[in-house]
Amino acid sequence: MLSWIADQELSELLQRYYRGEAGLWEAIRERVDHNLRERGATVVARHLRFRKKADGSYEVLVEDAPAYAVDP
């Protein structure tokens, strides 16, 4: 499992998402993929979770999910 504190852009997307704004999941997933690439991780099927911390930031939790991979 990988984890990190969300950057400002992802945090803002998550705040809007959890307030009920629709249509943000694709942008959230793309931002997480961008963060993964910055860390040198391969972008594959993953479970994404977000945990809000006491200071208002979000912890990003990413686990591999090979069962969700699509065969070519």
N, CA, C, O and CB atoms as a CASP TS submission, in Angstrom:
PFRMAT TS
TARGET T0000
AUTHOR 0000-0000-0000
METHOD Language model
MODEL 1
PARENT N/A
ATOM      1  N   MET     1       0.846  -1.173   0.000  1.00  0.00           N
ATOM      2  CA  MET     1       0.000   0.000   0.000  1.00  0.00           C
ATOM      3  C   MET     1       0.893   1.238   0.000  1.00  0.00           C
ATOM      4  O   MET     1       1.920   1.286   0.676  1.00  0.00           O
ATOM      5  CB  MET     1      -0.963  -0.003   1.221  1.00  0.00           C
ATOM      6  N   LEU     2       0.475   2.232  -0.774  1.00  0.00           N
ATOM      7  CA  LEU     2       1.140   3.530  -0.790  1.00  0.00           C
ATOM      8  C   LEU     2       0.244   4.539  -0.096  1.00  0.00           C
ATOM      9  O   LEU     2      -0.981   4.444  -0.165  1.00  0.00           O
ATOM     10  CB  LEU     2       1.469   3.981  -2.243  1.00  0.00           C
ATOM     11  N   SER     3       0.852   5.495   0.565  1.00  0.00           N
ATOM     12  CA  SER     3       0.058   6.567   1.168  1.00  0.00           C
ATOM     13  C   SER     3       0.873   7.852   1.183  1.00  0.00           C
ATOM     14  O   SER     3       2.102   7.831   1.249  1.00  0.00           O
ATOM     15  CB  SER     3      -0.392   6.187   2.608  1.00  0.00           C
ATOM     16  N   TRP     4       0.160   8.965   1.120  1.00  0.00           N
ATOM     17  CA  TRP     4       0.776  10.289   1.190  1.00  0.00           C
ATOM     18  C   TRP     4      -0.313  11.299   1.514  1.00  0.00           C
ATOM     19  O   TRP     4      -1.502  10.988   1.456  1.00  0.00           O
ATOM     20  CB  TRP     4       1.504  10.656  -0.149  1.00  0.00           C
ATOM     21  N   ILE     5       0.102  12.494   1.853  1.00  0.00           N
ATOM     22  CA  ILE     5      -0.844  13.577   2.107  1.00  0.00           C
ATOM     23  C   ILE     5      -1.155  14.242   0.764  1.00  0.00           C
ATOM     24  O   ILE     5      -0.248  14.595   0.011  1.00  0.00           O
ATOM     25  CB  ILE     5      -0.267  14.618   3.147  1.00  0.00           C
ATOM     26  N   ALA     6      -2.434  14.406   0.479  1.00  0.00           N
ATOM     27  CA  ALA     6      -2.871  14.985  -0.791  1.00  0.00           C
ATOM     28  C   ALA     6      -2.320  16.397  -0.964  1.00  0.00           C
ATOM     29  O   ALA     6      -2.246  17.175  -0.013  1.00  0.00           O
ATOM     30  CB  ALA     6      -4.402  15.001  -0.873  1.00  0.00           C
ATOM     31  N   ASP     7      -1.937  16.706  -2.199  1.00  0.00           N
ATOM     32  CA  ASP     7      -1.500  18.068  -2.499  1.00  0.00           C
ATOM     33  C   ASP     7      -2.718  18.994  -2.528  1.00  0.00           C
ATOM     34  O   ASP     7      -3.855  18.537  -2.407  1.00  0.00           O
ATOM     35  CB  ASP     7      -0.731  18.119  -3.857  1.00  0.00           C
ATOM     36  N   GLN     8      -2.478  20.272  -2.686  1.00  0.00           N
ATOM     37  CA  GLN     8      -3.558  21.260  -2.622  1.00  0.00           C
ATOM     38  C   GLN     8      -4.628  21.002  -3.676  1.00  0.00           C
ATOM     39  O   GLN     8      -5.821  21.075  -3.382  1.00  0.00           O
ATOM     40  CB  GLN     8      -2.995  22.664  -2.793  1.00  0.00           C
ATOM     41  N   GLU     9      -4.208  20.701  -4.902  1.00  0.00           N
ATOM     42  CA  GLU     9      -5.178  20.478  -5.983  1.00  0.00           C
ATOM     43  C   GLU     9      -6.092  19.293  -5.677  1.00  0.00           C
ATOM     44  O   GLU     9      -7.308  19.390  -5.840  1.00  0.00           O
ATOM     45  CB  GLU     9      -4.449  20.243  -7.314  1.00  0.00           C
ATOM     46  N   LEU    10      -5.512  18.178  -5.236  1.00  0.00           N
ATOM     47  CA  LEU    10      -6.317  17.006  -4.903  1.00  0.00           C
ATOM     48  C   LEU    10      -7.190  17.279  -3.687  1.00  0.00           C
ATOM     49  O   LEU    10      -8.348  16.864  -3.655  1.00  0.00           O
ATOM     50  CB  LEU    10      -5.418  15.792  -4.646  1.00  0.00           C
ATOM     51  N   SER    11      -6.660  17.963  -2.698  1.00  0.00           N
ATOM     52  CA  SER    11      -7.453  18.294  -1.502  1.00  0.00           C
ATOM     53  C   SER    11      -8.685  19.113  -1.865  1.00  0.00           C
ATOM     54  O   SER    11      -9.775  18.871  -1.347  1.00  0.00           O
ATOM     55  CB  SER    11      -6.597  19.066  -0.487  1.00  0.00           C
ATOM     56  N   GLU    12      -8.507  20.079  -2.755  1.00  0.00           N
ATOM     57  CA  GLU    12      -9.645  20.901  -3.175  1.00  0.00           C
ATOM     58  C   GLU    12     -10.687  20.069  -3.912  1.00  0.00           C
ATOM     59  O   GLU    12     -11.886  20.249  -3.699  1.00  0.00           O
ATOM     60  CB  GLU    12      -9.171  22.050  -4.067  1.00  0.00           C
ATOM     61  N   LEU    13     -10.239  19.160  -4.777  1.00  0.00           N
ATOM     62  CA  LEU    13     -11.171  18.265  -5.469  1.00  0.00           C
ATOM     63  C   LEU    13     -11.929  17.392  -4.474  1.00  0.00           C
ATOM     64  O   LEU    13     -13.140  17.214  -4.596  1.00  0.00           O
ATOM     65  CB  LEU    13     -10.419  17.383  -6.481  1.00  0.00           C
ATOM     66  N   LEU    14     -11.217  16.849  -3.492  1.00  0.00           N
ATOM     67  CA  LEU    14     -11.856  15.982  -2.500  1.00  0.00           C
ATOM     68  C   LEU    14     -12.860  16.751  -1.650  1.00  0.00           C
ATOM     69  O   LEU    14     -13.936  16.235  -1.347  1.00  0.00           O
ATOM     70  CB  LEU    14     -10.802  15.337  -1.602  1.00  0.00           C
ATOM     71  N   GLN    15     -12.526  17.964  -1.265  1.00  0.00           N
ATOM     72  CA  GLN    15     -13.473  18.773  -0.489  1.00  0.00           C
ATOM     73  C   GLN    15     -14.760  18.987  -1.273  1.00  0.00           C
ATOM     74  O   GLN    15     -15.853  18.850  -0.724  1.00  0.00           O
ATOM     75  CB  GLN    15     -12.850  20.132  -0.112  1.00  0.00           C
ATOM     76  N   ARG    16     -14.637  19.317  -2.540  1.00  0.00           N
ATOM     77  CA  ARG    16     -15.821  19.516  -3.382  1.00  0.00           C
ATOM     78  C   ARG    16     -16.605  18.216  -3.541  1.00  0.00           C
ATOM     79  O   ARG    16     -17.834  18.216  -3.480  1.00  0.00           O
ATOM     80  CB  ARG    16     -15.415  20.056  -4.762  1.00  0.00           C
ATOM     81  N   TYR    17     -15.888  17.108  -3.744  1.00  0.00           N
ATOM     82  CA  TYR    17     -16.519  15.792  -3.907  1.00  0.00           C
ATOM     83  C   TYR    17     -17.321  15.417  -2.660  1.00  0.00           C
ATOM     84  O   TYR    17     -18.472  14.994  -2.765  1.00  0.00           O
ATOM     85  CB  TYR    17     -15.451  14.712  -4.197  1.00  0.00           C
ATOM     86  N   TYR    18     -16.721  15.569  -1.496  1.00  0.00           N
ATOM     87  CA  TYR    18     -17.396  15.181  -0.253  1.00  0.00           C
ATOM     88  C   TYR    18     -18.495  16.161   0.158  1.00  0.00           C
ATOM     89  O   TYR    18     -19.313  15.846   1.023  1.00  0.00           O
ATOM     90  CB  TYR    18     -16.382  15.067   0.865  1.00  0.00           C
ATOM     91  N   ARG    19     -18.521  17.340  -0.454  1.00  0.00           N
ATOM     92  CA  ARG    19     -19.647  18.263  -0.242  1.00  0.00           C
ATOM     93  C   ARG    19     -20.811  17.928  -1.172  1.00  0.00           C
ATOM     94  O   ARG    19     -21.881  18.530  -1.080  1.00  0.00           O
ATOM     95  CB  ARG    19     -19.199  19.722  -0.463  1.00  0.00           C
ATOM     96  N   GLY    20     -20.595  16.963  -2.070  1.00  0.00           N
ATOM     97  CA  GLY    20     -21.677  16.485  -2.919  1.00  0.00           C
ATOM     98  C   GLY    20     -21.637  16.927  -4.365  1.00  0.00           C
ATOM     99  O   GLY    20     -22.582  16.675  -5.112  1.00  0.00           O
ATOM    100  N   GLU    21     -20.558  17.582  -4.777  1.00  0.00           N
ATOM    101  CA  GLU    21     -20.469  18.014  -6.173  1.00  0.00           C
ATOM    102  C   GLU    21     -20.272  16.793  -7.073  1.00  0.00           C
ATOM    103  O   GLU    21     -19.397  15.960  -6.836  1.00  0.00           O
ATOM    104  CB  GLU    21     -19.306  19.035  -6.367  1.00  0.00           C
ATOM    105  N   ALA    22     -21.087  16.712  -8.087  1.00  0.00           N
ATOM    106  CA  ALA    22     -21.047  15.555  -8.990  1.00  0.00           C
ATOM    107  C   ALA    22     -19.978  15.723 -10.068  1.00  0.00           C
ATOM    108  O   ALA    22     -19.520  16.831 -10.345  1.00  0.00           O
ATOM    109  CB  ALA    22     -22.419  15.343  -9.644  1.00  0.00           C
ATOM    110  N   GLY    23     -19.597  14.601 -10.665  1.00  0.00           N
ATOM    111  CA  GLY    23     -18.733  14.619 -11.833  1.00  0.00           C
ATOM    112  C   GLY    23     -17.262  14.849 -11.572  1.00  0.00           C
ATOM    113  O   GLY    23     -16.529  15.216 -12.490  1.00  0.00           O
ATOM    114  N   LEU    24     -16.809  14.645 -10.351  1.00  0.00           N
ATOM    115  CA  LEU    24     -15.408  14.927 -10.023  1.00  0.00           C
ATOM    116  C   LEU    24     -14.519  13.687  -9.970  1.00  0.00           C
ATOM    117  O   LEU    24     -13.295  13.809  -9.931  1.00  0.00           O
ATOM    118  CB  LEU    24     -15.338  15.630  -8.707  1.00  0.00           C
ATOM    119  N   TRP    25     -15.121  12.490  -9.968  1.00  0.00           N
ATOM    120  CA  TRP    25     -14.317  11.290  -9.732  1.00  0.00           C
ATOM    121  C   TRP    25     -13.208  11.132 -10.766  1.00  0.00           C
ATOM    122  O   TRP    25     -12.091  10.763 -10.406  1.00  0.00           O
ATOM    123  CB  TRP    25     -15.205  10.057  -9.740  1.00  0.00           C
ATOM    124  N   GLU    26     -13.485  11.401 -12.036  1.00  0.00           N
ATOM    125  CA  GLU    26     -12.460  11.255 -13.072  1.00  0.00           C
ATOM    126  C   GLU    26     -11.284  12.197 -12.807  1.00  0.00           C
ATOM    127  O   GLU    26     -10.131  11.790 -12.947  1.00  0.00           O
ATOM    128  CB  GLU    26     -13.061  11.530 -14.467  1.00  0.00           C
ATOM    129  N   ALA    27     -11.552  13.430 -12.432  1.00  0.00           N
ATOM    130  CA  ALA    27     -10.482  14.390 -12.127  1.00  0.00           C
ATOM    131  C   ALA    27      -9.692  13.946 -10.900  1.00  0.00           C
ATOM    132  O   ALA    27      -8.472  14.107 -10.856  1.00  0.00           O
ATOM    133  CB  ALA    27     -11.068  15.800 -11.898  1.00  0.00           C
ATOM    134  N   ILE    28     -10.376  13.392  -9.909  1.00  0.00           N
ATOM    135  CA  ILE    28      -9.696  12.894  -8.706  1.00  0.00           C
ATOM    136  C   ILE    28      -8.779  11.740  -9.080  1.00  0.00           C
ATOM    137  O   ILE    28      -7.619  11.705  -8.670  1.00  0.00           O
ATOM    138  CB  ILE    28     -10.724  12.445  -7.629  1.00  0.00           C
ATOM    139  N   ARG    29      -9.300  10.789  -9.862  1.00  0.00           N
ATOM    140  CA  ARG    29      -8.498   9.635 -10.269  1.00  0.00           C
ATOM    141  C   ARG    29      -7.292  10.080 -11.098  1.00  0.00           C
ATOM    142  O   ARG    29      -6.188   9.568 -10.910  1.00  0.00           O
ATOM    143  CB  ARG    29      -9.359   8.636 -11.071  1.00  0.00           C
ATOM    144  N   GLU    30      -7.494  11.026 -12.008  1.00  0.00           N
ATOM    145  CA  GLU    30      -6.382  11.524 -12.822  1.00  0.00           C
ATOM    146  C   GLU    30      -5.319  12.195 -11.958  1.00  0.00           C
ATOM    147  O   GLU    30      -4.126  12.046 -12.222  1.00  0.00           O
ATOM    148  CB  GLU    30      -6.893  12.509 -13.878  1.00  0.00           C
ATOM    149  N   ARG    31      -5.735  12.931 -10.928  1.00  0.00           N
ATOM    150  CA  ARG    31      -4.772  13.591 -10.041  1.00  0.00           C
ATOM    151  C   ARG    31      -3.988  12.556  -9.240  1.00  0.00           C
ATOM    152  O   ARG    31      -2.780  12.703  -9.051  1.00  0.00           O
ATOM    153  CB  ARG    31      -5.493  14.570  -9.087  1.00  0.00           C
ATOM    154  N   VAL    32      -4.665  11.512  -8.769  1.00  0.00           N
ATOM    155  CA  VAL    32      -3.970  10.440  -8.049  1.00  0.00           C
ATOM    156  C   VAL    32      -2.980   9.757  -8.991  1.00  0.00           C
ATOM    157  O   VAL    32      -1.843   9.494  -8.601  1.00  0.00           O
ATOM    158  CB  VAL    32      -4.985   9.403  -7.472  1.00  0.00           C
ATOM    159  N   ASP    33      -3.396   9.463 -10.232  1.00  0.00           N
ATOM    160  CA  ASP    33      -2.486   8.859 -11.207  1.00  0.00           C
ATOM    161  C   ASP    33      -1.263   9.749 -11.431  1.00  0.00           C
ATOM    162  O   ASP    33      -0.139   9.254 -11.509  1.00  0.00           O
ATOM    163  CB  ASP    33      -3.214   8.610 -12.542  1.00  0.00           C
ATOM    164  N   HIS    34      -1.480  11.051 -11.533  1.00  0.00           N
ATOM    165  CA  HIS    34      -0.372  12.003 -11.694  1.00  0.00           C
ATOM    166  C   HIS    34       0.586  11.910 -10.501  1.00  0.00           C
ATOM    167  O   HIS    34       1.803  11.865 -10.677  1.00  0.00           O
ATOM    168  CB  HIS    34      -0.914  13.454 -11.838  1.00  0.00           C
ATOM    169  N   ASN    35       0.028  11.882  -9.292  1.00  0.00           N
ATOM    170  CA  ASN    35       0.856  11.771  -8.084  1.00  0.00           C
ATOM    171  C   ASN    35       1.621  10.454  -8.060  1.00  0.00           C
ATOM    172  O   ASN    35       2.774  10.416  -7.631  1.00  0.00           O
ATOM    173  CB  ASN    35      -0.013  11.894  -6.825  1.00  0.00           C
ATOM    174  N   LEU    36       0.989   9.371  -8.518  1.00  0.00           N
ATOM    175  CA  LEU    36       1.669   8.076  -8.573  1.00  0.00           C
ATOM    176  C   LEU    36       2.846   8.121  -9.544  1.00  0.00           C
ATOM    177  O   LEU    36       3.935   7.642  -9.229  1.00  0.00           O
ATOM    178  CB  LEU    36       0.685   6.968  -8.985  1.00  0.00           C
ATOM    179  N   ARG    37       2.625   8.696 -10.719  1.00  0.00           N
ATOM    180  CA  ARG    37       3.715   8.803 -11.696  1.00  0.00           C
ATOM    181  C   ARG    37       4.866   9.639 -11.141  1.00  0.00           C
ATOM    182  O   ARG    37       6.030   9.314 -11.374  1.00  0.00           O
ATOM    183  CB  ARG    37       3.201   9.420 -13.010  1.00  0.00           C
ATOM    184  N   GLU    38       4.556  10.712 -10.408  1.00  0.00           N
ATOM    185  CA  GLU    38       5.609  11.529  -9.790  1.00  0.00           C
ATOM    186  C   GLU    38       6.443  10.712  -8.811  1.00  0.00           C
ATOM    187  O   GLU    38       7.626  10.989  -8.616  1.00  0.00           O
ATOM    188  CB  GLU    38       4.996  12.735  -9.069  1.00  0.00           C
ATOM    189  N   ARG    39       5.831   9.710  -8.200  1.00  0.00           N
ATOM    190  CA  ARG    39       6.519   8.848  -7.240  1.00  0.00           C
ATOM    191  C   ARG    39       7.174   7.641  -7.910  1.00  0.00           C
ATOM    192  O   ARG    39       7.767   6.800  -7.234  1.00  0.00           O
ATOM    193  CB  ARG    39       5.546   8.377  -6.178  1.00  0.00           C
ATOM    194  N   GLY    40       7.067   7.557  -9.235  1.00  0.00           N
ATOM    195  CA  GLY    40       7.685   6.465  -9.970  1.00  0.00           C
ATOM    196  C   GLY    40       6.889   5.178  -9.942  1.00  0.00           C
ATOM    197  O   GLY    40       7.415   4.122 -10.293  1.00  0.00           O
ATOM    198  N   ALA    41       5.632   5.241  -9.532  1.00  0.00           N
ATOM    199  CA  ALA    41       4.793   4.046  -9.464  1.00  0.00           C
ATOM    200  C   ALA    41       4.071   3.855 -10.794  1.00  0.00           C
ATOM    201  O   ALA    41       3.709   4.822 -11.464  1.00  0.00           O
ATOM    202  CB  ALA    41       3.772   4.150  -8.296  1.00  0.00           C
ATOM    203  N   THR    42       3.872   2.608 -11.158  1.00  0.00           N
ATOM    204  CA  THR    42       3.123   2.279 -12.358  1.00  0.00           C
ATOM    205  C   THR    42       1.643   2.482 -12.090  1.00  0.00           C
ATOM    206  O   THR    42       1.138   2.101 -11.034  1.00  0.00           O
ATOM    207  CB  THR    42       3.408   0.832 -12.812  1.00  0.00           C
ATOM    208  N   VAL    43       0.957   3.074 -13.037  1.00  0.00           N
ATOM    209  CA  VAL    43      -0.481   3.293 -12.890  1.00  0.00           C
ATOM    210  C   VAL    43      -1.188   2.040 -13.392  1.00  0.00           C
ATOM    211  O   VAL    43      -1.200   1.758 -14.590  1.00  0.00           O
ATOM    212  CB  VAL    43      -0.958   4.577 -13.676  1.00  0.00           C
ATOM    213  N   VAL    44      -1.779   1.290 -12.459  1.00  0.00           N
ATOM    214  CA  VAL    44      -2.524   0.061 -12.752  1.00  0.00           C
ATOM    215  C   VAL    44      -3.834   0.109 -11.973  1.00  0.00           C
ATOM    216  O   VAL    44      -4.135   1.098 -11.305  1.00  0.00           O
ATOM    217  CB  VAL    44      -1.688  -1.226 -12.380  1.00  0.00           C
ATOM    218  N   ALA    45      -4.612  -0.973 -12.066  1.00  0.00           N
ATOM    219  CA  ALA    45      -5.869  -1.029 -11.313  1.00  0.00           C
ATOM    220  C   ALA    45      -5.561  -0.924  -9.820  1.00  0.00           C
ATOM    221  O   ALA    45      -4.697  -1.635  -9.305  1.00  0.00           O
ATOM    222  CB  ALA    45      -6.655  -2.347 -11.625  1.00  0.00           C
ATOM    223  N   ARG    46      -6.273  -0.032  -9.132  1.00  0.00           N
ATOM    224  CA  ARG    46      -6.009   0.215  -7.714  1.00  0.00           C
ATOM    225  C   ARG    46      -7.295   0.545  -6.979  1.00  0.00           C
ATOM    226  O   ARG    46      -8.269   1.022  -7.561  1.00  0.00           O
ATOM    227  CB  ARG    46      -4.998   1.353  -7.542  1.00  0.00           C
ATOM    228  N   HIS    47      -7.266   0.273  -5.672  1.00  0.00           N
ATOM    229  CA  HIS    47      -8.315   0.751  -4.766  1.00  0.00           C
ATOM    230  C   HIS    47      -7.832   2.086  -4.218  1.00  0.00           C
ATOM    231  O   HIS    47      -6.701   2.192  -3.745  1.00  0.00           O
ATOM    232  CB  HIS    47      -8.620  -0.289  -3.597  1.00  0.00           C
ATOM    233  N   LEU    48      -8.675   3.094  -4.279  1.00  0.00           N
ATOM    234  CA  LEU    48      -8.336   4.407  -3.736  1.00  0.00           C
ATOM    235  C   LEU    48      -9.205   4.682  -2.523  1.00  0.00           C
ATOM    236  O   LEU    48     -10.417   4.470  -2.546  1.00  0.00           O
ATOM    237  CB  LEU    48      -8.515   5.518  -4.801  1.00  0.00           C
ATOM    238  N   ARG    49      -8.566   5.155  -1.467  1.00  0.00           N
ATOM    239  CA  ARG    49      -9.295   5.603  -0.279  1.00  0.00           C
ATOM    240  C   ARG    49      -8.692   6.930   0.156  1.00  0.00           C
ATOM    241  O   ARG    49      -7.523   7.222  -0.094  1.00  0.00           O
ATOM    242  CB  ARG    49      -9.230   4.537   0.883  1.00  0.00           C
ATOM    243  N   PHE    50      -9.522   7.715   0.809  1.00  0.00           N
ATOM    244  CA  PHE    50      -9.072   9.017   1.293  1.00  0.00           C
ATOM    245  C   PHE    50      -9.529   9.158   2.734  1.00  0.00           C
ATOM    246  O   PHE    50     -10.687   8.895   3.058  1.00  0.00           O
ATOM    247  CB  PHE    50      -9.623  10.186   0.404  1.00  0.00           C
ATOM    248  N   ARG    51      -8.625   9.570   3.583  1.00  0.00           N
ATOM    249  CA  ARG    51      -8.926   9.730   5.010  1.00  0.00           C
ATOM    250  C   ARG    51      -8.685  11.187   5.388  1.00  0.00           C
ATOM    251  O   ARG    51      -7.573  11.700   5.260  1.00  0.00           O
ATOM    252  CB  ARG    51      -8.051   8.767   5.894  1.00  0.00           C
ATOM    253  N   LYS    52      -9.749  11.847   5.859  1.00  0.00           N
ATOM    254  CA  LYS    52      -9.601  13.238   6.282  1.00  0.00           C
ATOM    255  C   LYS    52      -8.922  13.274   7.643  1.00  0.00           C
ATOM    256  O   LYS    52      -9.292  12.532   8.553  1.00  0.00           O
ATOM    257  CB  LYS    52     -10.979  13.960   6.334  1.00  0.00           C
ATOM    258  N   LYS    53      -7.935  14.135   7.772  1.00  0.00           N
ATOM    259  CA  LYS    53      -7.172  14.260   9.009  1.00  0.00           C
ATOM    260  C   LYS    53      -7.694  15.445   9.817  1.00  0.00           C
ATOM    261  O   LYS    53      -8.426  16.288   9.299  1.00  0.00           O
ATOM    262  CB  LYS    53      -5.661  14.426   8.710  1.00  0.00           C
ATOM    263  N   ALA    54      -7.317  15.498  11.065  1.00  0.00           N
ATOM    264  CA  ALA    54      -7.792  16.536  11.987  1.00  0.00           C
ATOM    265  C   ALA    54      -7.470  17.946  11.497  1.00  0.00           C
ATOM    266  O   ALA    54      -8.214  18.886  11.775  1.00  0.00           O
ATOM    267  CB  ALA    54      -7.183  16.326  13.360  1.00  0.00           C
ATOM    268  N   ASP    55      -6.367  18.093  10.770  1.00  0.00           N
ATOM    269  CA  ASP    55      -5.978  19.424  10.289  1.00  0.00           C
ATOM    270  C   ASP    55      -6.680  19.821   8.985  1.00  0.00           C
ATOM    271  O   ASP    55      -6.404  20.882   8.426  1.00  0.00           O
ATOM    272  CB  ASP    55      -4.477  19.473  10.087  1.00  0.00           C
ATOM    273  N   GLY    56      -7.593  18.959   8.502  1.00  0.00           N
ATOM    274  CA  GLY    56      -8.340  19.252   7.283  1.00  0.00           C
ATOM    275  C   GLY    56      -7.710  18.709   6.016  1.00  0.00           C
ATOM    276  O   GLY    56      -8.328  18.746   4.953  1.00  0.00           O
ATOM    277  N   SER    57      -6.490  18.204   6.112  1.00  0.00           N
ATOM    278  CA  SER    57      -5.845  17.613   4.939  1.00  0.00           C
ATOM    279  C   SER    57      -6.402  16.200   4.721  1.00  0.00           C
ATOM    280  O   SER    57      -7.129  15.671   5.562  1.00  0.00           O
ATOM    281  CB  SER    57      -4.287  17.579   5.113  1.00  0.00           C
ATOM    282  N   TYR    58      -6.051  15.608   3.593  1.00  0.00           N
ATOM    283  CA  TYR    58      -6.492  14.252   3.277  1.00  0.00           C
ATOM    284  C   TYR    58      -5.286  13.349   3.094  1.00  0.00           C
ATOM    285  O   TYR    58      -4.304  13.724   2.453  1.00  0.00           O
ATOM    286  CB  TYR    58      -7.374  14.240   2.012  1.00  0.00           C
ATOM    287  N   GLU    59      -5.370  12.165   3.661  1.00  0.00           N
ATOM    288  CA  GLU    59      -4.375  11.134   3.405  1.00  0.00           C
ATOM    289  C   GLU    59      -4.893  10.290   2.248  1.00  0.00           C
ATOM    290  O   GLU    59      -6.049   9.867   2.250  1.00  0.00           O
ATOM    291  CB  GLU    59      -4.100  10.257   4.685  1.00  0.00           C
ATOM    292  N   VAL    60      -4.040  10.048   1.268  1.00  0.00           N
ATOM    293  CA  VAL    60      -4.379   9.221   0.117  1.00  0.00           C
ATOM    294  C   VAL    60      -3.845   7.823   0.400  1.00  0.00           C
ATOM    295  O   VAL    60      -2.670   7.661   0.729  1.00  0.00           O
ATOM    296  CB  VAL    60      -3.786   9.810  -1.224  1.00  0.00           C
ATOM    297  N   LEU    61      -4.700   6.814   0.273  1.00  0.00           N
ATOM    298  CA  LEU    61      -4.319   5.421   0.493  1.00  0.00           C
ATOM    299  C   LEU    61      -4.581   4.658  -0.799  1.00  0.00           C
ATOM    300  O   LEU    61      -5.705   4.648  -1.299  1.00  0.00           O
ATOM    301  CB  LEU    61      -5.107   4.788   1.699  1.00  0.00           C
ATOM    302  N   VAL    62      -3.553   4.024  -1.337  1.00  0.00           N
ATOM    303  CA  VAL    62      -3.656   3.346  -2.624  1.00  0.00           C
ATOM    304  C   VAL    62      -3.194   1.906  -2.452  1.00  0.00           C
ATOM    305  O   VAL    62      -2.085   1.648  -1.983  1.00  0.00           O
ATOM    306  CB  VAL    62      -2.817   4.077  -3.718  1.00  0.00           C
ATOM    307  N   GLU    63      -4.065   0.968  -2.841  1.00  0.00           N
ATOM    308  CA  GLU    63      -3.735  -0.454  -2.780  1.00  0.00           C
ATOM    309  C   GLU    63      -3.894  -1.057  -4.169  1.00  0.00           C
ATOM    310  O   GLU    63      -4.812  -0.690  -4.902  1.00  0.00           O
ATOM    311  CB  GLU    63      -4.636  -1.198  -1.747  1.00  0.00           C
ATOM    312  N   ASP    64      -3.008  -1.976  -4.538  1.00  0.00           N
ATOM    313  CA  ASP    64      -3.150  -2.684  -5.806  1.00  0.00           C
ATOM    314  C   ASP    64      -4.455  -3.465  -5.806  1.00  0.00           C
ATOM    315  O   ASP    64      -4.889  -3.972  -4.772  1.00  0.00           O
ATOM    316  CB  ASP    64      -1.949  -3.627  -6.052  1.00  0.00           C
ATOM    317  N   ALA    65      -5.067  -3.555  -6.965  1.00  0.00           N
ATOM    318  CA  ALA    65      -6.320  -4.294  -7.113  1.00  0.00           C
ATOM    319  C   ALA    65      -6.260  -5.119  -8.397  1.00  0.00           C
ATOM    320  O   ALA    65      -6.993  -4.835  -9.345  1.00  0.00           O
ATOM    321  CB  ALA    65      -7.546  -3.326  -7.131  1.00  0.00           C
ATOM    322  N   PRO    66      -5.400  -6.135  -8.441  1.00  0.00           N
ATOM    323  CA  PRO    66      -5.224  -6.893  -9.683  1.00  0.00           C
ATOM    324  C   PRO    66      -6.505  -7.564 -10.175  1.00  0.00           C
ATOM    325  O   PRO    66      -6.636  -7.823 -11.371  1.00  0.00           O
ATOM    326  CB  PRO    66      -4.162  -7.939  -9.488  1.00  0.00           C
ATOM    327  N   ALA    67      -7.437  -7.847  -9.294  1.00  0.00           N
ATOM    328  CA  ALA    67      -8.684  -8.483  -9.718  1.00  0.00           C
ATOM    329  C   ALA    67      -9.506  -7.566 -10.620  1.00  0.00           C
ATOM    330  O   ALA    67     -10.378  -8.037 -11.350  1.00  0.00           O
ATOM    331  CB  ALA    67      -9.508  -8.888  -8.501  1.00  0.00           C
ATOM    332  N   TYR    68      -9.235  -6.258 -10.574  1.00  0.00           N
ATOM    333  CA  TYR    68      -9.973  -5.304 -11.391  1.00  0.00           C
ATOM    334  C   TYR    68      -9.272  -4.976 -12.701  1.00  0.00           C
ATOM    335  O   TYR    68      -9.796  -4.202 -13.502  1.00  0.00           O
ATOM    336  CB  TYR    68     -10.199  -4.043 -10.616  1.00  0.00           C
ATOM    337  N   ALA    69      -8.114  -5.542 -12.928  1.00  0.00           N
ATOM    338  CA  ALA    69      -7.378  -5.268 -14.158  1.00  0.00           C
ATOM    339  C   ALA    69      -8.146  -5.829 -15.353  1.00  0.00           C
ATOM    340  O   ALA    69      -8.743  -6.903 -15.272  1.00  0.00           O
ATOM    341  CB  ALA    69      -5.952  -5.873 -14.092  1.00  0.00           C
ATOM    342  N   VAL    70      -8.124  -5.100 -16.446  1.00  0.00           N
ATOM    343  CA  VAL    70      -8.806  -5.530 -17.666  1.00  0.00           C
ATOM    344  C   VAL    70      -7.791  -6.220 -18.556  1.00  0.00           C
ATOM    345  O   VAL    70      -6.730  -5.669 -18.849  1.00  0.00           O
ATOM    346  CB  VAL    70      -9.475  -4.325 -18.407  1.00  0.00           C
ATOM    347  N   ASP    71      -8.125  -7.438 -18.987  1.00  0.00           N
ATOM    348  CA  ASP    71      -7.236  -8.166 -19.888  1.00  0.00           C
ATOM    349  C   ASP    71      -7.279  -7.534 -21.272  1.00  0.00           C
ATOM    350  O   ASP    71      -8.343  -7.141 -21.750  1.00  0.00           O
ATOM    351  CB  ASP    71      -7.626  -9.661 -19.962  1.00  0.00           C
ATOM    352  N   PRO    72      -6.112  -7.437 -21.914  1.00  0.00           N
ATOM    353  CA  PRO    72      -6.077  -6.838 -23.269  1.00  0.00           C
ATOM    354  C   PRO    72      -6.783  -7.701 -24.294  1.00  0.00           C
ATOM    355  O   PRO    72      -6.841  -7.339 -25.470  1.00  0.00           O
ATOM    356  CB  PRO    72      -4.636  -6.608 -23.712  1.00  0.00           C
TER
END
